[in-house]
Amino acid sequence: MIKGLYRRLALILLTVFLILGAVLFSVYDNATQQLQQETAQKLHLNLAQYLVDDIELYPGDELNRENVKEAFNKVMHLDPGTELYVVSTEGKVLEYKAPHEKIINHDIDLAPVKSFLNNKEFRLTLGDDPRSNKQKAFSAAPIMDKNGELLAYLYIIIQGEVYDDAASLINANKTWWISLSIIAAALAFLLVTTLLLFYQLTRPLVRLNKEVAAFEQSGFQQLLTSSDPLPDPNSKSNDELQALRGSFYRMGTKIVDQISYLKKHDKMRREFLAHVSHDLRTPLAGMRAYLETLQLRGDELSEADRNDFLEKALFTNHKLTGMIDEVFELARLEHGQVAVNPELISISDLLSDMYASLSGLANNKGVHLAVEMDDETTNVFADVARLDRVLQNLVGNAILYTPSYGQE
């Protein structure tokens, strides 16, 4: 199988040119033969009539074979390419000078003969050849008696068998090869020119194919650099291949950027998961330690110590719950699954709820938590759950990182 667009185009073009060459040579050969026949018939147009007028072929009602033989010898000696026949009014060949076995058609069609005789203006007329199945140029004249009655026709094939043999020899030795060489040279020049043109037209496509293949082999991470500048997408002088190359490079650049962004995002996600795993492991280990202590030494501990361990476990659980909620919140944000439900809410009520929720954590940490407002009637239009979540995180982190006996 032939690979490559240029090779397939070259093969198709070569086939077309070979067929075209055969057709052109056939047309040229036929045109040459027709021109030769037309020229020969024009030159011998009145030859048959001259012979009829000069030689008495029918002195009476019978054909004078001696006179016919004399006329045949005279003409065929002067012009060996001609063949003379006497044809009856029904088209039957009556007299000829040739071996009997040479004559394969003893009857000819008289319609071309009558058309030839009735032509007022010359035009090529072809008739039957008694020696072959070809149509050939001829000269003809009616043979009349003294009363003007038609007796027969003198029918002369201008380019007979001898002429065909000579023409074939000449064509085989010189003319045919000259014509073939000229046609072949012209077609070869046109073929080479067209192949060069095809090469210039397909070269950008081959280059683009290499660039696409290199981009694929790089894992869609790097475009093949080219010395040729990229076409301006707004230029009207770009052809389809230039526009396609520009579109490919713009698309490739976008793909490279997207893959780079996804890799960076994936790296950040893995780092985040590693940090989250580490952050979750610490409170889980602490809470497990408190609970195991209560399980193993619960009877040995005082009431105050047991309450202290329980409060620490609850505090760690609260911290762990907050961290898990933050992870879920981040996941929902990344997938666009966070729905905002704004409503009119009271800031004082929201802060009071937050105070009640975080006061225990503040007391355990030894941090003084207080809420101060200049105007307790202030209302805002917001999503109460989201806003409460933000305030809980901010104040909760502040409590955790504030030194003991500090103030918030």
C-alpha positions as CSV (number, residue, x, y, z in Angstrom):
1,M,0.0,0.0,0.0
2,I,1.4,3.4,-1.0
3,K,1.6,5.7,2.0
4,G,1.8,9.5,1.9
5,L,-0.5,11.9,0.2
6,Y,2.1,13.2,-2.2
7,R,3.0,9.6,-3.4
8,R,-0.6,8.8,-4.0
9,L,-1.1,12.0,-5.9
10,A,2.0,11.3,-7.9
11,L,0.8,7.8,-8.8
12,I,-2.7,9.1,-9.8
13,L,-1.2,11.9,-11.8
14,L,1.2,9.5,-13.6
15,T,-1.7,7.2,-14.5
16,V,-3.8,10.1,-15.8
17,F,-0.9,11.3,-17.9
18,L,-0.3,7.9,-19.4
19,I,-3.9,7.6,-20.3
20,L,-3.9,11.2,-21.6
21,G,-0.8,10.4,-23.7
22,A,-2.4,7.4,-25.3
23,V,-5.5,9.4,-26.1
24,L,-3.6,12.3,-27.5
25,F,-1.4,10.0,-29.7
26,S,-4.5,8.2,-30.9
27,V,-6.2,11.5,-31.7
28,Y,-3.1,12.8,-33.4
29,D,-2.7,9.6,-35.5
30,N,-6.3,9.7,-36.6
31,A,-6.2,13.4,-37.4
32,T,-3.0,12.9,-39.4
33,Q,-4.5,10.0,-41.4
34,Q,-7.6,12.1,-42.1
35,L,-5.5,15.0,-43.2
36,Q,-3.5,12.8,-45.5
37,Q,-6.7,11.3,-47.0
38,E,-8.3,14.7,-47.4
39,T,-5.2,16.0,-49.1
40,A,-4.9,12.9,-51.4
41,Q,-8.6,13.1,-52.4
42,K,-8.3,16.8,-53.1
43,L,-5.3,16.2,-55.4
44,H,-6.9,13.2,-57.2
45,L,-10.4,14.7,-57.3
46,N,-10.8,14.5,-61.1
47,L,-8.4,11.7,-61.8
48,A,-11.2,9.2,-62.6
49,Q,-13.0,11.6,-64.8
50,Y,-9.8,12.3,-66.8
51,L,-9.3,8.6,-67.4
52,V,-13.0,8.1,-68.5
53,D,-12.7,11.0,-70.9
54,D,-9.3,10.0,-72.2
55,I,-9.8,6.2,-72.6
56,E,-12.8,4.6,-74.1
57,L,-13.6,1.9,-71.6
58,Y,-17.0,1.0,-73.1
59,P,-16.9,1.4,-76.9
60,G,-20.2,-0.4,-77.1
61,D,-22.3,-2.3,-74.7
62,E,-19.4,-4.5,-73.6
63,L,-16.4,-3.6,-71.4
64,N,-13.2,-3.1,-73.4
65,R,-10.9,-5.1,-71.2
66,E,-7.8,-4.1,-73.3
67,N,-8.5,-0.4,-72.8
68,V,-9.2,-1.0,-69.1
69,K,-5.9,-2.9,-68.7
70,E,-4.1,-0.1,-70.5
71,A,-5.6,2.5,-68.2
72,F,-4.9,0.5,-65.1
73,N,-1.2,-0.1,-66.1
74,K,-0.7,3.6,-67.0
75,V,-2.1,5.0,-63.8
76,M,-0.7,2.5,-61.4
77,H,2.7,2.8,-63.1
78,L,2.7,6.6,-62.6
79,D,1.1,6.4,-59.1
80,P,1.7,2.9,-57.5
81,G,-0.4,3.9,-54.5
82,T,-3.6,3.9,-56.5
83,E,-5.9,1.0,-57.2
84,L,-8.4,1.1,-60.1
85,Y,-11.7,-0.8,-60.3
86,V,-14.6,-0.8,-62.7
87,V,-17.8,-1.2,-60.7
88,S,-21.3,-2.0,-62.0
89,T,-24.3,0.2,-61.3
90,E,-25.2,-2.3,-58.6
91,G,-21.8,-2.0,-56.9
92,K,-20.3,-5.2,-58.1
93,V,-16.6,-5.1,-58.9
94,L,-16.2,-6.0,-62.5
95,E,-12.6,-5.4,-63.4
96,Y,-9.4,-4.9,-61.3
97,K,-5.7,-5.4,-61.5
98,A,-4.7,-7.6,-58.6
99,P,-4.5,-11.3,-57.7
100,H,-8.0,-12.7,-57.2
101,E,-7.2,-13.6,-53.5
102,K,-6.4,-9.9,-52.8
103,I,-10.0,-8.9,-53.3
104,I,-12.1,-9.5,-50.2
105,N,-15.0,-7.3,-51.0
106,H,-16.5,-7.9,-54.4
107,D,-19.4,-5.5,-53.8
108,I,-19.1,-2.0,-52.6
109,D,-21.6,0.6,-51.3
110,L,-22.4,3.1,-54.0
111,A,-23.9,5.7,-51.6
112,P,-20.5,7.3,-51.0
113,V,-19.8,7.2,-54.8
114,K,-23.0,9.0,-55.6
115,S,-22.4,11.5,-52.8
116,F,-18.9,12.2,-54.1
117,L,-20.3,12.8,-57.6
118,N,-23.1,15.1,-56.4
119,N,-20.9,17.2,-54.1
120,K,-20.8,20.8,-55.4
121,E,-18.2,21.7,-52.8
122,F,-15.3,19.5,-51.9
123,R,-15.5,17.6,-48.6
124,L,-13.7,14.4,-47.6
125,T,-15.8,11.3,-48.7
126,L,-14.6,7.8,-47.8
127,G,-15.7,4.7,-49.5
128,D,-15.2,0.9,-49.4
129,D,-11.9,-0.6,-50.2
130,P,-12.2,-3.9,-52.1
131,R,-8.8,-5.1,-50.6
132,S,-9.6,-4.4,-47.0
133,N,-12.3,-3.5,-44.5
134,K,-11.2,0.1,-44.2
135,Q,-12.9,3.2,-45.4
136,K,-10.5,5.1,-47.8
137,A,-10.4,8.2,-49.9
138,F,-11.3,7.6,-53.6
139,S,-11.9,9.2,-56.9
140,A,-14.9,8.1,-59.1
141,A,-16.5,8.9,-62.4
142,P,-19.5,7.6,-64.2
143,I,-19.0,5.6,-67.5
144,M,-21.8,6.6,-70.0
145,D,-22.7,5.2,-73.4
146,K,-23.2,7.4,-76.4
147,N,-26.8,7.9,-75.4
148,G,-25.9,9.2,-72.0
149,E,-27.0,6.0,-70.2
150,L,-25.0,5.0,-67.1
151,L,-23.1,1.8,-67.7
152,A,-20.7,1.6,-64.8
153,Y,-18.3,3.5,-62.6
154,L,-14.6,4.0,-62.6
155,Y,-13.6,3.7,-58.9
156,I,-10.1,4.6,-57.9
157,I,-8.8,4.0,-54.3
158,I,-6.2,6.7,-53.9
159,Q,-4.2,5.3,-51.0
160,G,-4.2,1.6,-51.7
161,E,-2.3,-1.4,-50.3
162,V,1.0,-0.3,-51.6
163,Y,0.6,3.1,-50.1
164,D,-0.4,1.6,-46.7
165,D,2.7,-0.6,-46.7
166,A,5.0,2.4,-47.5
167,A,3.3,4.6,-44.9
168,S,3.6,1.9,-42.2
169,L,7.3,1.5,-42.9
170,I,7.8,5.3,-42.8
171,N,5.8,5.7,-39.6
172,A,7.6,2.8,-37.9
173,N,11.0,4.2,-38.8
174,K,10.7,7.9,-38.4
175,T,7.5,9.9,-38.3
176,W,5.7,7.7,-35.7
177,W,8.6,7.9,-33.4
178,I,9.1,11.6,-33.8
179,S,5.4,12.2,-33.0
180,L,5.5,9.9,-30.1
181,S,8.7,11.5,-28.8
182,I,7.2,15.0,-29.0
183,I,4.0,14.0,-27.2
184,A,6.0,12.1,-24.6
185,A,8.4,15.0,-24.0
186,A,5.5,17.4,-23.7
187,L,3.7,15.1,-21.2
188,A,6.9,14.5,-19.3
189,F,7.5,18.2,-18.9
190,L,3.9,18.8,-17.8
191,L,4.1,15.9,-15.4
192,V,7.3,17.1,-13.8
193,T,5.9,20.6,-13.5
194,T,2.7,19.4,-12.0
195,L,4.5,17.1,-9.5
196,L,6.6,20.1,-8.4
197,L,3.5,22.1,-7.9
198,F,1.9,19.3,-6.0
199,Y,5.0,19.1,-3.8
200,Q,4.8,22.7,-3.0
201,L,1.1,22.4,-2.2
202,T,1.4,19.3,0.0
203,R,4.6,20.4,1.8
204,P,2.7,22.5,4.4
205,L,0.4,19.6,5.0
206,V,3.4,17.2,5.6
207,R,4.9,19.8,8.0
208,L,1.6,20.1,9.9
209,N,1.4,16.3,10.1
210,K,4.9,16.1,11.7
211,E,4.0,18.9,14.1
212,V,0.8,17.1,15.2
213,A,2.7,13.8,15.5
214,A,5.4,15.4,17.6
215,F,2.7,17.0,19.8
216,E,1.1,13.6,20.3
217,Q,4.4,11.9,21.2
218,S,5.2,14.6,23.8
219,G,2.0,13.6,25.6
220,F,0.3,16.8,24.5
221,Q,2.7,18.8,26.7
222,Q,5.0,20.5,24.2
223,L,4.4,22.0,20.7
224,L,7.1,21.5,18.1
225,T,8.9,24.8,17.6
226,S,9.1,25.9,13.9
227,S,11.1,28.5,12.2
228,D,8.1,29.5,10.1
229,P,6.0,32.2,11.7
230,L,2.4,31.4,12.6
231,P,-0.1,33.0,10.3
232,D,-2.2,35.8,11.5
233,P,-5.7,34.5,12.1
234,N,-7.2,37.8,10.9
235,S,-5.3,37.9,7.7
236,K,-7.3,37.4,4.5
237,S,-4.3,36.1,2.6
238,N,-4.1,32.8,4.5
239,D,-5.0,29.7,2.6
240,E,-6.9,26.7,4.1
241,L,-3.7,24.9,5.2
242,Q,-2.2,28.1,6.9
243,A,-5.5,28.7,8.7
244,L,-5.6,25.0,9.8
245,R,-2.0,25.3,11.1
246,G,-2.8,28.4,13.0
247,S,-5.9,26.8,14.5
248,F,-3.9,23.7,15.5
249,Y,-1.2,25.8,17.3
250,R,-3.8,27.9,19.2
251,M,-5.7,24.7,20.2
252,G,-2.4,23.0,21.2
253,T,-1.4,26.0,23.3
254,K,-4.7,25.8,25.1
255,I,-4.3,22.1,25.7
256,V,-0.8,22.5,27.1
257,D,-2.1,25.3,29.4
258,Q,-5.0,23.1,30.5
259,I,-2.8,20.1,31.2
260,S,-0.4,22.3,33.1
261,Y,-3.2,23.7,35.2
262,L,-4.7,20.2,35.9
263,K,-1.3,18.9,37.0
264,K,-0.7,21.9,39.2
265,H,-4.2,21.5,40.6
266,D,-3.7,17.8,41.2
267,K,-0.4,18.5,43.0
268,M,-2.1,21.0,45.2
269,R,-4.9,18.5,45.9
270,R,-2.4,15.8,46.9
271,E,-0.5,18.2,49.1
272,F,-3.8,19.3,50.7
273,L,-4.9,15.7,51.3
274,A,-1.5,15.0,52.9
275,H,-1.9,18.0,55.2
276,V,-5.4,17.1,56.1
277,S,-4.4,13.5,56.9
278,H,-1.7,14.8,59.2
279,D,-4.0,17.3,60.8
280,L,-6.7,14.7,61.4
281,R,-4.3,12.1,62.8
282,T,-3.2,14.4,65.7
283,P,-6.7,15.1,67.2
284,L,-7.8,11.5,66.6
285,A,-4.7,10.2,68.4
286,G,-5.4,12.6,71.3
287,M,-9.1,11.7,71.6
288,R,-8.2,8.0,71.5
289,A,-5.7,8.5,74.3
290,Y,-8.2,10.3,76.5
291,L,-10.9,7.6,75.9
292,E,-8.4,4.7,76.5
293,T,-7.3,6.3,79.7
294,L,-10.9,6.6,80.9
295,Q,-11.5,2.9,79.9
296,L,-8.4,1.5,81.5
297,R,-8.1,3.7,84.6
298,G,-11.6,5.0,85.0
299,D,-12.0,3.5,88.5
300,E,-8.7,4.9,89.7
301,L,-9.4,8.5,88.6
302,S,-11.2,11.0,90.7
303,E,-14.4,12.6,89.5
304,A,-12.6,15.8,88.6
305,D,-10.0,13.9,86.6
306,R,-12.6,11.9,84.7
307,N,-14.5,15.1,83.9
308,D,-11.3,16.7,82.7
309,F,-10.6,13.8,80.4
310,L,-14.1,13.8,79.1
311,E,-14.0,17.6,78.4
312,K,-10.7,17.2,76.6
313,A,-12.1,14.4,74.5
314,L,-15.2,16.4,73.7
315,F,-13.0,19.4,72.8
316,T,-10.8,17.3,70.5
317,N,-14.0,15.8,68.9
318,H,-15.3,19.3,68.4
319,K,-12.1,20.3,66.7
320,L,-12.1,17.2,64.6
321,T,-15.7,17.8,63.5
322,G,-14.8,21.3,62.5
323,M,-11.9,20.1,60.4
324,I,-14.0,17.5,58.7
325,D,-16.7,20.0,58.0
326,E,-14.1,22.3,56.4
327,V,-13.0,19.4,54.1
328,F,-16.6,18.8,53.0
329,E,-17.2,22.5,52.5
330,L,-14.1,22.7,50.3
331,A,-15.2,19.7,48.2
332,R,-18.6,21.3,47.7
333,L,-17.0,24.6,46.7
334,E,-14.8,22.8,44.1
335,H,-17.8,21.1,42.5
336,G,-20.0,24.1,42.6
337,Q,-22.5,22.4,44.9
338,V,-22.8,25.2,47.4
339,A,-26.3,26.8,47.3
340,V,-26.7,30.2,48.8
341,N,-30.1,31.0,50.5
342,P,-30.0,34.7,51.4
343,E,-32.5,36.1,54.0
344,L,-32.8,39.0,56.4
345,I,-31.1,38.1,59.6
346,S,-30.2,39.8,62.9
347,I,-26.5,40.2,63.6
348,S,-27.1,40.3,67.3
349,D,-28.9,37.0,67.3
350,L,-26.2,35.4,65.1
351,L,-23.4,36.6,67.5
352,S,-25.4,35.4,70.5
353,D,-25.6,31.9,69.1
354,M,-21.9,31.9,68.2
355,Y,-21.1,33.1,71.8
356,A,-23.1,30.3,73.2
357,S,-21.5,27.7,70.9
358,L,-17.9,28.8,71.6
359,S,-18.0,30.0,75.2
360,G,-17.2,26.5,76.5
361,L,-14.2,26.2,74.2
362,A,-13.0,29.7,75.4
363,N,-13.4,28.8,79.0
364,N,-11.4,25.5,78.6
365,K,-8.6,27.5,76.9
366,G,-8.7,30.2,79.6
367,V,-9.7,32.8,77.0
368,H,-12.2,35.5,77.8
369,L,-14.8,35.7,75.1
370,A,-17.1,38.8,74.9
371,V,-19.6,40.2,72.4
372,E,-19.9,44.0,72.1
373,M,-22.3,45.8,69.7
374,D,-23.1,49.5,69.2
375,D,-26.4,48.7,67.6
376,E,-28.2,45.5,68.4
377,T,-30.9,46.1,65.8
378,T,-28.6,45.8,62.8
379,N,-29.9,43.4,60.2
380,V,-28.2,42.1,57.1
381,F,-29.3,40.1,54.0
382,A,-27.2,37.0,53.9
383,D,-27.2,33.2,54.1
384,V,-27.4,32.5,57.9
385,A,-25.8,29.1,57.7
386,R,-22.8,30.2,55.6
387,L,-22.2,33.4,57.6
388,D,-22.4,31.4,60.9
389,R,-19.9,29.0,59.5
390,V,-17.5,31.8,58.6
391,L,-17.8,33.4,62.0
392,Q,-17.4,30.1,63.8
393,N,-14.2,29.3,61.9
394,L,-12.7,32.8,62.5
395,V,-13.5,33.0,66.2
396,G,-12.7,29.3,66.8
397,N,-9.3,29.7,65.3
398,A,-8.7,32.9,67.3
399,I,-9.6,31.0,70.5
400,L,-7.2,28.2,69.7
401,Y,-4.3,30.4,68.9
402,T,-4.8,33.0,71.7
403,P,-2.6,32.5,74.8
404,S,-4.4,31.4,77.9
405,Y,-6.1,34.2,79.8
406,G,-6.2,36.3,76.7
407,Q,-9.3,38.2,75.5
408,E,-11.4,37.9,72.4
